[in-house]
Amino acid sequence: MRKQDGTYNTIENKAFLKNVINVLLTRGVHGLYIYAVDTDLRQKLVSLKQDRL
């Protein structure tokens, strides 16, 4: 991903990220596994998972 004008939030980067996620979701036999190193992000992902159960 390239940083442009002080931000990573560009149309090109969004398209790249969508493609990466699409490949991960369609190629995995057992789904997509995510490990969040950032504590706040990990807690948010866990809470989102618990809301779906």
N, CA, C and O atoms as a Tinker XYZ file with bonds, in Angstrom:
   212  protein
     1  N      0.851000   -1.166000    0.000000    73     2
     2  CA     0.000000    0.000000    0.000000    64     1     3
     3  C      0.897000    1.229000    0.000000    63     2     4     5
     4  O      1.940000    1.259000    0.653000    81     3
     5  N      0.480000    2.217000   -0.727000    73     3     6
     6  CA     1.273000    3.434000   -0.830000    64     5     7
     7  C      0.596000    4.578000   -0.108000    63     6     8     9
     8  O     -0.627000    4.716000   -0.121000    81     7
     9  N      1.418000    5.390000    0.518000    73     7    10
    10  CA     0.924000    6.573000    1.220000    64     9    11
    11  C      0.964000    7.745000    0.254000    63    10    12    13
    12  O      2.000000    8.029000   -0.348000    81    11
    13  N     -0.170000    8.427000    0.109000    73    11    14
    14  CA    -0.250000    9.582000   -0.782000    64    13    15
    15  C     -0.847000   10.749000   -0.022000    63    14    16    17
    16  O     -1.861000   10.602000    0.661000    81    15
    17  N     -0.229000   11.891000   -0.139000    73    15    18
    18  CA    -0.711000   13.111000    0.526000    64    17    19
    19  C     -0.889000   12.901000    2.026000    63    18    20    21
    20  O     -1.833000   13.421000    2.621000    81    19
    21  N      0.019000   12.137000    2.639000    73    19    22
    22  CA    -0.025000   11.934000    4.084000    64    21    23
    23  C     -1.045000   10.933000    4.574000    63    22    24    25
    24  O     -1.284000   10.843000    5.778000    81    23
    25  N     -1.653000   10.179000    3.679000    73    23    26
    26  CA    -2.672000    9.211000    4.109000    64    25    27
    27  C     -2.598000    7.949000    3.253000    63    26    28    29
    28  O     -2.139000    7.978000    2.111000    81    27
    29  N     -3.054000    6.858000    3.824000    73    27    30
    30  CA    -3.167000    5.593000    3.095000    64    29    31
    31  C     -4.566000    5.423000    2.530000    63    30    32    33
    32  O     -4.822000    4.465000    1.800000    81    31
    33  N     -5.470000    6.327000    2.851000    73    31    34
    34  CA    -6.871000    6.226000    2.475000    64    33    35
    35  C     -7.073000    6.726000    1.040000    63    34    36    37
    36  O     -7.572000    7.830000    0.823000    81    35
    37  N     -6.681000    5.906000    0.070000    73    35    38
    38  CA    -6.841000    6.273000   -1.334000    64    37    39
    39  C     -7.704000    5.228000   -2.034000    63    38    40    41
    40  O     -7.882000    4.120000   -1.527000    81    39
    41  N     -8.221000    5.573000   -3.161000    73    39    42
    42  CA    -9.059000    4.656000   -3.942000    64    41    43
    43  C     -8.254000    3.421000   -4.343000    63    42    44    45
    44  O     -8.761000    2.301000   -4.295000    81    43
    45  N     -6.994000    3.631000   -4.739000    73    43    46
    46  CA    -6.140000    2.524000   -5.159000    64    45    47
    47  C     -5.889000    1.553000   -3.997000    63    46    48    49
    48  O     -5.945000    0.337000   -4.178000    81    47
    49  N     -5.617000    2.088000   -2.821000    73    47    50
    50  CA    -5.372000    1.241000   -1.656000    64    49    51
    51  C     -6.634000    0.506000   -1.221000    63    50    52    53
    52  O     -6.558000   -0.648000   -0.800000    81    51
    53  N     -7.788000    1.153000   -1.317000    73    51    54
    54  CA    -9.048000    0.488000   -0.962000    64    53    55
    55  C     -9.326000   -0.671000   -1.910000    63    54    56    57
    56  O     -9.772000   -1.733000   -1.477000    81    55
    57  N     -9.068000   -0.475000   -3.192000    73    55    58
    58  CA    -9.271000   -1.546000   -4.168000    64    57    59
    59  C     -8.310000   -2.703000   -3.899000    63    58    60    61
    60  O     -8.695000   -3.868000   -4.000000    81    59
    61  N     -7.064000   -2.385000   -3.556000    73    59    62
    62  CA    -6.076000   -3.411000   -3.236000    64    61    63
    63  C     -6.513000   -4.215000   -2.017000    63    62    64    65
    64  O     -6.436000   -5.444000   -2.024000    81    63
    65  N     -6.967000   -3.533000   -0.978000    73    63    66
    66  CA    -7.394000   -4.201000    0.248000    64    65    67
    67  C     -8.609000   -5.090000   -0.004000    63    66    68    69
    68  O     -8.680000   -6.200000    0.525000    81    67
    69  N     -9.559000   -4.622000   -0.800000    73    67    70
    70  CA   -10.727000   -5.439000   -1.130000    64    69    71
    71  C    -10.305000   -6.705000   -1.863000    63    70    72    73
    72  O    -10.862000   -7.777000   -1.626000    81    71
    73  N     -9.326000   -6.585000   -2.748000    73    71    74
    74  CA    -8.836000   -7.744000   -3.485000    64    73    75
    75  C     -8.157000   -8.734000   -2.545000    63    74    76    77
    76  O     -8.373000   -9.940000   -2.660000    81    75
    77  N     -7.343000   -8.243000   -1.624000    73    75    78
    78  CA    -6.659000   -9.117000   -0.667000    64    77    79
    79  C     -7.677000   -9.879000    0.175000    63    78    80    81
    80  O     -7.545000  -11.090000    0.357000    81    79
    81  N     -8.679000   -9.191000    0.685000    73    79    82
    82  CA    -9.698000   -9.845000    1.509000    64    81    83
    83  C    -10.477000  -10.867000    0.691000    63    82    84    85
    84  O    -10.783000  -11.953000    1.184000    81    83
    85  N    -10.795000  -10.533000   -0.539000    73    83    86
    86  CA   -11.507000  -11.464000   -1.411000    64    85    87
    87  C    -10.701000  -12.739000   -1.619000    63    86    88    89
    88  O    -11.253000  -13.838000   -1.555000    81    87
    89  N     -9.408000  -12.604000   -1.865000    73    87    90
    90  CA    -8.565000  -13.778000   -2.066000    64    89    91
    91  C     -8.515000  -14.619000   -0.799000    63    90    92    93
    92  O     -8.630000  -15.842000   -0.864000    81    91
    93  N     -8.345000  -13.977000    0.352000    73    91    94
    94  CA    -8.273000  -14.713000    1.615000    64    93    95
    95  C     -9.576000  -15.464000    1.907000    63    94    96    97
    96  O     -9.547000  -16.604000    2.370000    81    95
    97  N    -10.699000  -14.833000    1.639000    73    95    98
    98  CA   -11.986000  -15.461000    1.936000    64    97    99
    99  C    -12.340000  -16.570000    0.960000    63    98   100   101
   100  O    -13.022000  -17.523000    1.338000    81    99
   101  N    -11.895000  -16.469000   -0.280000    73    99   102
   102  CA   -12.275000  -17.468000   -1.271000    64   101   103
   103  C    -11.264000  -18.606000   -1.388000    63   102   104   105
   104  O    -11.590000  -19.648000   -1.955000    81   103
   105  N    -10.071000  -18.442000   -0.881000    73   103   106
   106  CA    -9.053000  -19.493000   -0.998000    64   105   107
   107  C     -8.955000  -20.366000    0.246000    63   106   108   109
   108  O     -8.438000  -21.481000    0.180000    81   107
   109  N     -9.433000  -19.885000    1.349000    73   107   110
   110  CA    -9.294000  -20.641000    2.591000    64   109   111
   111  C    -10.253000  -21.806000    2.662000    63   110   112   113
   112  O    -11.438000  -21.653000    2.367000    81   111
   113  N     -9.756000  -22.972000    3.051000    73   111   114
   114  CA   -10.591000  -24.160000    3.178000    64   113   115
   115  C    -11.417000  -24.086000    4.461000    63   114   116   117
   116  O    -12.580000  -24.490000    4.483000    81   115
   117  N    -10.815000  -23.574000    5.517000    73   115   118
   118  CA   -11.470000  -23.522000    6.819000    64   117   119
   119  C    -11.856000  -22.111000    7.223000    63   118   120   121
   120  O    -12.078000  -21.856000    8.407000    81   119
   121  N    -11.943000  -21.194000    6.283000    73   119   122
   122  CA   -12.309000  -19.827000    6.602000    64   121   123
   123  C    -11.087000  -18.937000    6.772000    63   122   124   125
   124  O     -9.973000  -19.294000    6.390000    81   123
   125  N    -11.322000  -17.798000    7.342000    73   123   126
   126  CA   -10.283000  -16.795000    7.524000    64   125   127
   127  C     -9.988000  -16.660000    9.005000    63   126   128   129
   128  O    -10.897000  -16.446000    9.807000    81   127
   129  N     -8.734000  -16.782000    9.366000    73   127   130
   130  CA    -8.299000  -16.615000   10.746000    64   129   131
   131  C     -7.564000  -15.295000   10.869000    63   130   132   133
   132  O     -6.677000  -14.998000   10.068000    81   131
   133  N     -7.923000  -14.510000   11.856000    73   131   134
   134  CA    -7.306000  -13.205000   12.068000    64   133   135
   135  C     -6.705000  -13.178000   13.466000    63   134   136   137
   136  O     -7.352000  -13.559000   14.442000    81   135
   137  N     -5.460000  -12.725000   13.548000    73   135   138
   138  CA    -4.836000  -12.495000   14.848000    64   137   139
   139  C     -4.485000  -11.025000   14.933000    63   138   140   141
   140  O     -3.673000  -10.535000   14.148000    81   139
   141  N     -5.079000  -10.323000   15.866000    73   139   142
   142  CA    -4.843000   -8.893000   16.028000    64   141   143
   143  C     -3.769000   -8.675000   17.087000    63   142   144   145
   144  O     -3.927000   -9.105000   18.230000    81   143
   145  N     -2.692000   -8.019000   16.719000    73   143   146
   146  CA    -1.613000   -7.711000   17.652000    64   145   147
   147  C     -2.023000   -6.556000   18.563000    63   146   148   149
   148  O     -1.681000   -6.535000   19.745000    81   147
   149  N     -2.748000   -5.609000   18.008000    73   147   150
   150  CA    -3.206000   -4.452000   18.771000    64   149   151
   151  C     -4.299000   -4.886000   19.754000    63   150   152   153
   152  O     -5.294000   -5.492000   19.356000    81   151
   153  N     -4.110000   -4.575000   21.028000    73   151   154
   154  CA    -5.028000   -5.020000   22.073000    64   153   155
   155  C     -6.438000   -4.471000   21.875000    63   154   156   157
   156  O     -7.413000   -5.208000   22.021000    81   155
   157  N     -6.557000   -3.190000   21.545000    73   155   158
   158  CA    -7.884000   -2.598000   21.351000    64   157   159
   159  C     -8.612000   -3.243000   20.176000    63   158   160   161
   160  O     -9.809000   -3.519000   20.254000    81   159
   161  N     -7.885000   -3.479000   19.092000    73   159   162
   162  CA    -8.493000   -4.120000   17.923000    64   161   163
   163  C     -8.910000   -5.545000   18.258000    63   162   164   165
   164  O     -9.987000   -5.981000   17.852000    81   163
   165  N     -8.076000   -6.279000   18.992000    73   163   166
   166  CA    -8.410000   -7.650000   19.380000    64   165   167
   167  C     -9.684000   -7.685000   20.209000    63   166   168   169
   168  O    -10.550000   -8.532000   19.988000    81   167
   169  N     -9.801000   -6.766000   21.164000    73   167   170
   170  CA   -10.995000   -6.720000   22.006000    64   169   171
   171  C    -12.237000   -6.393000   21.183000    63   170   172   173
   172  O    -13.305000   -6.955000   21.425000    81   171
   173  N    -12.107000   -5.492000   20.218000    73   171   174
   174  CA   -13.237000   -5.136000   19.363000    64   173   175
   175  C    -13.671000   -6.332000   18.512000    63   174   176   177
   176  O    -14.866000   -6.590000   18.368000    81   175
   177  N    -12.705000   -7.061000   17.952000    73   175   178
   178  CA   -13.030000   -8.235000   17.139000    64   177   179
   179  C    -13.712000   -9.312000   17.973000    63   178   180   181
   180  O    -14.657000   -9.952000   17.512000    81   179
   181  N    -13.236000   -9.513000   19.197000    73   179   182
   182  CA   -13.859000  -10.507000   20.087000    64   181   183
   183  C    -15.285000  -10.092000   20.418000    63   182   184   185
   184  O    -16.190000  -10.926000   20.420000    81   183
   185  N    -15.489000   -8.805000   20.698000    73   183   186
   186  CA   -16.848000   -8.350000   21.027000    64   185   187
   187  C    -17.776000   -8.483000   19.822000    63   186   188   189
   188  O    -18.950000   -8.815000   19.987000    81   187
   189  N    -17.276000   -8.233000   18.623000    73   187   190
   190  CA   -18.103000   -8.406000   17.424000    64   189   191
   191  C    -18.466000   -9.878000   17.224000    63   190   192   193
   192  O    -19.581000  -10.199000   16.813000    81   191
   193  N    -17.518000  -10.768000   17.518000    73   191   194
   194  CA   -17.791000  -12.182000   17.385000    64   193   195
   195  C    -18.848000  -12.632000   18.389000    63   194   196   197
   196  O    -19.743000  -13.405000   18.048000    81   195
   197  N    -18.747000  -12.155000   19.608000    73   195   198
   198  CA   -19.705000  -12.541000   20.644000    64   197   199
   199  C    -21.107000  -12.016000   20.341000    63   198   200   201
   200  O    -22.100000  -12.650000   20.699000    81   199
   201  N    -21.187000  -10.860000   19.683000    73   199   202
   202  CA   -22.490000  -10.308000   19.311000    64   201   203
   203  C    -23.188000  -11.180000   18.274000    63   202   204   205
   204  O    -24.417000  -11.208000   18.214000    81   203
   205  N    -22.423000  -11.885000   17.466000    73   203   206
   206  CA   -22.986000  -12.724000   16.402000    64   205   207
   207  C    -23.450000  -14.071000   16.916000    63   206   208   209
   208  O    -24.216000  -14.755000   16.237000    81   207
   209  N    -23.000000  -14.476000   18.109000    73   207   210
   210  CA   -23.369000  -15.797000   18.649000    64   209   211
   211  C    -24.713000  -15.800000   19.294000    63   210   212
   212  O    -25.157000  -16.835000   19.792000    81   211
